[in-house]
Amino acid sequence: MKIVNWILAALAAAGVIFCAVTAVSYYTFPAEDYTRQISDLETETEQVKADTDALERQLAERAEEIKEDLSRAGDEGARVQEEIARLDGEIASRRETAAALQERVDMLDNIYENTLALREEYAGKIRQLEEKIVAGESDAKICYWTFDDGPTYVTNSFLEAAAQYGAYVTFFTSREANSSDYDDTEETERGILRAEAMGGHSIQNHTYSHQYEIYGNVYGKGIDSFREMVEQQDQWVYDSTGFKPGIFRFPGGSAWAFAKLPKEEMLAVLDELGYVWVDWSCDIFDNSVANPDGYTAYNTAMYEIRTMNIAMILSHDWNAATLFAFQRAVPQLQEQGYLFLPLFPESWCIGNTKILFS
């Protein structure tokens, strides 16, 4: 096996930094509290500044009143000087507090931009690695393991398994796809989405309703309804995490979607909303129709991926059998040289899901 070039080290470093900053962002500043915290800090900072200004005015007035007292000898003069020194110290302390608060406000104001910049750097490193794999300049391999339809009650178990193996995955989320499968309160689902982000994973769009049947509101009610379902999920992810997704996966796959609505119109909508789209190269057939057991799902994944240097696995994070397959396949694929990375819009494997075979 060739020595993997410097880009792997750079990729790992960029990924660690990006995931750490993202985790701090989501853990410390939940999306719905973000604006409120900034506002509260700004209010507190202004109050500290106002209090400090008042103290300075008080000191100036006091200084005028006691100028003659300073000329007095004895204890009274010393007492006055001590009072002035105390006021000076309090003012200095408040100035330091105000400066620290302002620094935190500035950090909060810039955390979104800083995290996006790190994400772009990280995604760029992944793209460079993809290009080197395609060009035959690296023996590294990439597995983009993706999960559709969540979050569900099983998703946290997938997150724990991914953390155990140091794997990063991609979640194509849908708010209503599994509304009956677990505690579907807004608070619970938002918490799972934040946990996905804190783990360094990619959170993307699979429509709000996932109703892709003939008369469903994704494809069956016209292009405007399709747009609405994409926009609603886009807003849901943003409201939950503070960041917008940039990759779309058609419920049922692109072939099904393009058979139901004009392809050009659908792609125009996605382009207008700032999305690229992706299918998959490996399907472990863990859908509700096939619904395989864990060993079957695992064997399917290992069989399909064996010839691919860059692979994208389709699975579902509502299926406990898939959890078994994931836990069993990931360490074995890592031993074969696969890196489990999050999927970003910059990736080479977008649109028609180009895959390099050995």
Buried (B, 14 or more C-beta within 10 A) or exposed (E): EEEBBEBBEBBEEBBEEBBEBBBEBBEEBBBEEBEEBBEEBBEBBEEBBEBBEEBBEEBEEBEEEBEEEEEEEEEEBEEBEEEBEEBEEBBEEBBEBBEEBBEBBEEBEEBBEEBEEBBBBBBBBBBBBBEBBBEEBBBBBBBBBBBBBBBBBBBBBBBEBBEEBBBBBBBBBBBBBBEEBBEBEEEEBBBBBBBBBBBBBBBBBBBBBBBBEEEBBBBBBEBEBBBBBBBBBBEBBEEBBBBBBBBBBBBBBBEEBBEBBEEEEBBEBBEEBEBBBBBBBBBBBBBEEEEBEBEBBBBBBBEBBEEBBBBBBBBBBBBBBBBBBBBBBBEEBBEEBBBBBBBBBBBBBBEEBBBBEE
